């Protein structure tokens, strides 16, 4: 018997510190956490003194999204919208 896990979409805004601009943050979400990532808006300037931000929609099951959000927090990415809420 095969069970299908329901896919869900979770919208977040993340702020990536300048120190992480060269890191493959979005790539990690796709490859390590098996999410479909839609970039809805972004600002990331290589010469900017501050961090960049991305509006993302993460598509995957709740455990994939939860562990991806934990990864973002762990590496120092600030999550502005969305959270590790109990709805995941």
C-alpha positions as protocol buffer text, in pm:
chain_id: "A"
residue {
  index: 1
  type: UNK
  ca { x: 0 y: 0 z: 0 }
}
residue {
  index: 2
  type: UNK
  ca { x: 135 y: 343 z: -94 }
}
residue {
  index: 3
  type: UNK
  ca { x: 45 y: 660 z: 90 }
}
residue {
  index: 4
  type: UNK
  ca { x: 76 y: 999 z: -71 }
}
residue {
  index: 5
  type: UNK
  ca { x: 181 y: 1293 z: 141 }
}
residue {
  index: 6
  type: UNK
  ca { x: -15 y: 1609 z: 73 }
}
residue {
  index: 7
  type: UNK
  ca { x: 189 y: 1888 z: -78 }
}
residue {
  index: 8
  type: UNK
  ca { x: 152 y: 2236 z: 65 }
}
residue {
  index: 9
  type: UNK
  ca { x: 271 y: 2582 z: -30 }
}
residue {
  index: 10
  type: UNK
  ca { x: 425 y: 2819 z: 223 }
}
residue {
  index: 11
  type: UNK
  ca { x: 513 y: 3182 z: 139 }
}
residue {
  index: 12
  type: UNK
  ca { x: 805 y: 3346 z: 315 }
}
residue {
  index: 13
  type: UNK
  ca { x: 1029 y: 3649 z: 284 }
}
residue {
  index: 14
  type: UNK
  ca { x: 1389 y: 3588 z: 375 }
}
residue {
  index: 15
  type: UNK
  ca { x: 1677 y: 3827 z: 430 }
}
residue {
  index: 16
  type: UNK
  ca { x: 2017 y: 3691 z: 332 }
}
residue {
  index: 17
  type: UNK
  ca { x: 2308 y: 3863 z: 510 }
}
residue {
  index: 18
  type: UNK
  ca { x: 2587 y: 3995 z: 289 }
}
residue {
  index: 19
  type: UNK
  ca { x: 2824 y: 3733 z: 431 }
}
residue {
  index: 20
  type: UNK
  ca { x: 2605 y: 3461 z: 273 }
}
residue {
  index: 21
  type: UNK
  ca { x: 2562 y: 3620 z: -72 }
}
residue {
  index: 22
  type: UNK
  ca { x: 2801 y: 3369 z: -230 }
}
residue {
  index: 23
  type: UNK
  ca { x: 2634 y: 3068 z: -65 }
}
residue {
  index: 24
  type: UNK
  ca { x: 2386 y: 2852 z: -263 }
}
residue {
  index: 25
  type: UNK
  ca { x: 2094 y: 2906 z: -22 }
}
residue {
  index: 26
  type: UNK
  ca { x: 1811 y: 2858 z: -276 }
}
residue {
  index: 27
  type: UNK
  ca { x: 1992 y: 2563 z: -436 }
}
residue {
  index: 28
  type: UNK
  ca { x: 2015 y: 2395 z: -95 }
}
residue {
  index: 29
  type: UNK
  ca { x: 1639 y: 2430 z: -45 }
}
residue {
  index: 30
  type: UNK
  ca { x: 1581 y: 2252 z: -375 }
}
residue {
  index: 31
  type: UNK
  ca { x: 1843 y: 1976 z: -357 }
}
residue {
  index: 32
  type: UNK
  ca { x: 1874 y: 1901 z: 15 }
}
residue {
  index: 33
  type: UNK
  ca { x: 1511 y: 1955 z: 116 }
}
residue {
  index: 34
  type: UNK
  ca { x: 1343 y: 1849 z: -211 }
}
residue {
  index: 35
  type: UNK
  ca { x: 1129 y: 2161 z: -234 }
}
residue {
  index: 36
  type: UNK
  ca { x: 993 y: 2336 z: -538 }
}
residue {
  index: 37
  type: UNK
  ca { x: 1097 y: 2699 z: -489 }
}
residue {
  index: 38
  type: UNK
  ca { x: 927 y: 2986 z: -670 }
}
residue {
  index: 39
  type: UNK
  ca { x: 1108 y: 3320 z: -644 }
}
residue {
  index: 40
  type: UNK
  ca { x: 831 y: 3582 z: -655 }
}
residue {
  index: 41
  type: UNK
  ca { x: 1052 y: 3887 z: -596 }
}
residue {
  index: 42
  type: UNK
  ca { x: 1412 y: 3955 z: -498 }
}
residue {
  index: 43
  type: UNK
  ca { x: 1679 y: 4216 z: -440 }
}
residue {
  index: 44
  type: UNK
  ca { x: 2040 y: 4103 z: -407 }
}
residue {
  index: 45
  type: UNK
  ca { x: 2310 y: 4351 z: -503 }
}
residue {
  index: 46
  type: UNK
  ca { x: 2667 y: 4222 z: -502 }
}
residue {
  index: 47
  type: UNK
  ca { x: 2796 y: 4566 z: -406 }
}
residue {
  index: 48
  type: UNK
  ca { x: 2530 y: 4642 z: -146 }
}
residue {
  index: 49
  type: UNK
  ca { x: 2651 y: 4690 z: 208 }
}
residue {
  index: 50
  type: UNK
  ca { x: 2343 y: 4519 z: 350 }
}
residue {
  index: 51
  type: UNK
  ca { x: 2172 y: 4190 z: 291 }
}
residue {
  index: 52
  type: UNK
  ca { x: 1938 y: 4095 z: 12 }
}
residue {
  index: 53
  type: UNK
  ca { x: 1584 y: 3965 z: 37 }
}
residue {
  index: 54
  type: UNK
  ca { x: 1371 y: 3711 z: -147 }
}
residue {
  index: 55
  type: UNK
  ca { x: 996 y: 3651 z: -153 }
}
residue {
  index: 56
  type: UNK
  ca { x: 964 y: 3274 z: -195 }
}
residue {
  index: 57
  type: UNK
  ca { x: 692 y: 3015 z: -219 }
}
residue {
  index: 58
  type: UNK
  ca { x: 807 y: 2677 z: -91 }
}
residue {
  index: 59
  type: UNK
  ca { x: 616 y: 2376 z: -221 }
}
residue {
  index: 60
  type: UNK
  ca { x: 661 y: 2042 z: -46 }
}
residue {
  index: 61
  type: UNK
  ca { x: 527 y: 1840 z: 242 }
}
residue {
  index: 62
  type: UNK
  ca { x: 513 y: 1994 z: 588 }
}
residue {
  index: 63
  type: UNK
  ca { x: 819 y: 1812 z: 722 }
}
residue {
  index: 64
  type: UNK
  ca { x: 1030 y: 1920 z: 422 }
}
residue {
  index: 65
  type: UNK
  ca { x: 924 y: 2282 z: 470 }
}
residue {
  index: 66
  type: UNK
  ca { x: 983 y: 2270 z: 846 }
}
residue {
  index: 67
  type: UNK
  ca { x: 1335 y: 2129 z: 812 }
}
residue {
  index: 68
  type: UNK
  ca { x: 1415 y: 2381 z: 537 }
}
residue {
  index: 69
  type: UNK
  ca { x: 1305 y: 2668 z: 762 }
}
residue {
  index: 70
  type: UNK
  ca { x: 1520 y: 2525 z: 1042 }
}
residue {
  index: 71
  type: UNK
  ca { x: 1816 y: 2515 z: 800 }
}
residue {
  index: 72
  type: UNK
  ca { x: 1763 y: 2879 z: 702 }
}
residue {
  index: 73
  type: UNK
  ca { x: 1758 y: 2985 z: 1068 }
}
residue {
  index: 74
  type: UNK
  ca { x: 2063 y: 2773 z: 1149 }
}
residue {
  index: 75
  type: UNK
  ca { x: 2280 y: 2933 z: 877 }
}
residue {
  index: 76
  type: UNK
  ca { x: 2177 y: 3287 z: 974 }
}
residue {
  index: 77
  type: UNK
  ca { x: 1909 y: 3368 z: 716 }
}
residue {
  index: 78
  type: UNK
  ca { x: 1637 y: 3584 z: 870 }
}
residue {
  index: 79
  type: UNK
  ca { x: 1281 y: 3472 z: 797 }
}
residue {
  index: 80
  type: UNK
  ca { x: 1060 y: 3782 z: 783 }
}
residue {
  index: 81
  type: UNK
  ca { x: 730 y: 3620 z: 686 }
}
residue {
  index: 82
  type: UNK
  ca { x: 638 y: 3268 z: 771 }
}
residue {
  index: 83
  type: UNK
  ca { x: 772 y: 3086 z: 1071 }
}
residue {
  index: 84
  type: UNK
  ca { x: 823 y: 2751 z: 1231 }
}
residue {
  index: 85
  type: UNK
  ca { x: 459 y: 2764 z: 1329 }
}
residue {
  index: 86
  type: UNK
  ca { x: 248 y: 2478 z: 1449 }
}
residue {
  index: 87
  type: UNK
  ca { x: 62 y: 2477 z: 1116 }
}
residue {
  index: 88
  type: UNK
  ca { x: 359 y: 2298 z: 955 }
}
